[in-house]
Amino acid sequence: MTTIDAPRTSTARTRRGMNLEKWGWMYMRASGVVLVVLIFGHLFVNLVAGEGVKQIDFAFVAGKLTDPFWIVWDTLLLWLALIHGANGMRTLVNDYVTKPKVRSALHFALAASTAVLLILGTLVIYTFDPCPAGADPEFVASFCSTL
């Protein structure tokens, strides 16, 4: 019996442009790995090193936020975690919301809330005053008396 091979044609459509779903998937994997390092470093410094949880007060946070290393660390933690979470929520909305108008409204609300939280969080990190005027000297960092 003889068979004739028909020419193979692809029925899959090719999309031109950037595949945002692929980049979102890749971001989730990469940011997840970096976040594990950032979170465990954050927990170790705040809860294990030194006196443990007893040491966390305004002076401790003020001391950390005067060091550029911790400013960058906390900024990375904030941005990666918020965008990672928002991307996960976007995926949930895409999977479970079937009405296009509701999906668009939820995407807008998610993007707006993420943007507001990123802006406010970044402002707090970069405009934090470790030596507020009129503060009780018992609660501020020890280096404030020398300023």
N, C-alpha and C positions, 0 to 999 in steps of 0.2 A: 504494500500500500504506500502510495506516495503522498506526501503532504507538501503543500505550498505555503511557505511562510509569508504572511502578509507583512507589509512594512509597519513597524511599530510607531505609533503616534502617541504622544503624551496628551492626556486629557486634562492634566492639572494646569491650572492657570498660573502664570508667573506674574508677580506683582513687582512693579518697579518702585524704587524709593527705599526708604529706611523702614525696617521691620521693628516697630516700637515694642511689640510683645516680646521679641527675642531679646532686645536690649533691657527691657524690664526684668526678664527672667535672669539674665546675666548679672544685672545689678543686685538682685536679691541674693544670689549666691556669693558674689564678691563682698558685698556689704555685710552679709551675715558672718563671714569669716573675720573681717576686720572688727565688727561689733563684738564678737566673742572676746577678742584680745582687749579691746577698750573697756568692756564691761567688767571683765575679771580684774584688770588693772585698777579700775576705779574702786571696785569692791575691796580689793586687797589693801590699797592705800587708806581707804576710809574706815574699814572695819577690822582689819587684821593687824596692820603695822601700827606701831605706837601703842597708845592706851586703848585701842579698840573703839567701840561706839561712844564711849564716854568723852572722847576728845572732840567730837563733832559739835561745834558751836559757831557763833559768828566769827570769832577770831580764827578758827581753823579754816573756814571757807575764805575769809579775807586773806589769810596767808597763802592759801593755794592760788587764789586769783590775782596775786601780785607777781606770780611766776609765769613768764611767757609760755613755758612748756605746758603748764596745766591749762592755760587759756586755750591753746591750740588743741590739747587733748579733749577738753570739755566741748569745744566748738565742733570738733569732728564727731564726738559722741552724739551731740544734739542733732546735727545735720543728718548723719547717717541713720540714726534711729528713727527720726521723724519721717524722712523720705522712705525708708524701708517699710515702716508701718503704713504710710499712705499708699505706697505701691501695693502692699498686701490688701488693703481695704479696696483699692481700685479693682484688683483681681476678683475679690468677693462680689463687688457690685456688678462687674461684667458677667460673672458666673450665674448670679441669682436674680438679677433684676431684668425682667423681660420687656418692660415698656420703655421705649426710647426716650420719652420726655422725662420720666422718673430717673432713668439712668443718667441723662445729661444733668439733671438737677443735683443728683448725688455726686457726680463727678465735679461739678462746680463747687458744691459745698465742701467737698474733700480738699480740693485745690486751694480754696480760699482759707479754710481753717489751717491747713498746713503752712501756707505762706504767712499767715498772721503769727502762728506759733514760732516759725523759724525767725521771723523778724524780731519778735519780742524776746525770744531766748537769746539771740545773738546780741541784742542791745543790752540785756542784763549782764552777759558775760563781759562785754567790752566796755561798758560804762559803770561797772561796779566800783563803788568808792569804799575802800577798806578802812578808811578813817573818817566816818561821818562826823560832821560838826555837832557838838552838843551831846554826843553819845556817852553813856556811862563807861568810864575807863575800865571797869571790871570786865566788860564784855568785848571790848575791841582788842585787836591784836597788839602785842607788846611793842611792836615797832612804831605804832602810831604816836607814842609819846615823844619820839625823837624827831618827828616831822614838824 
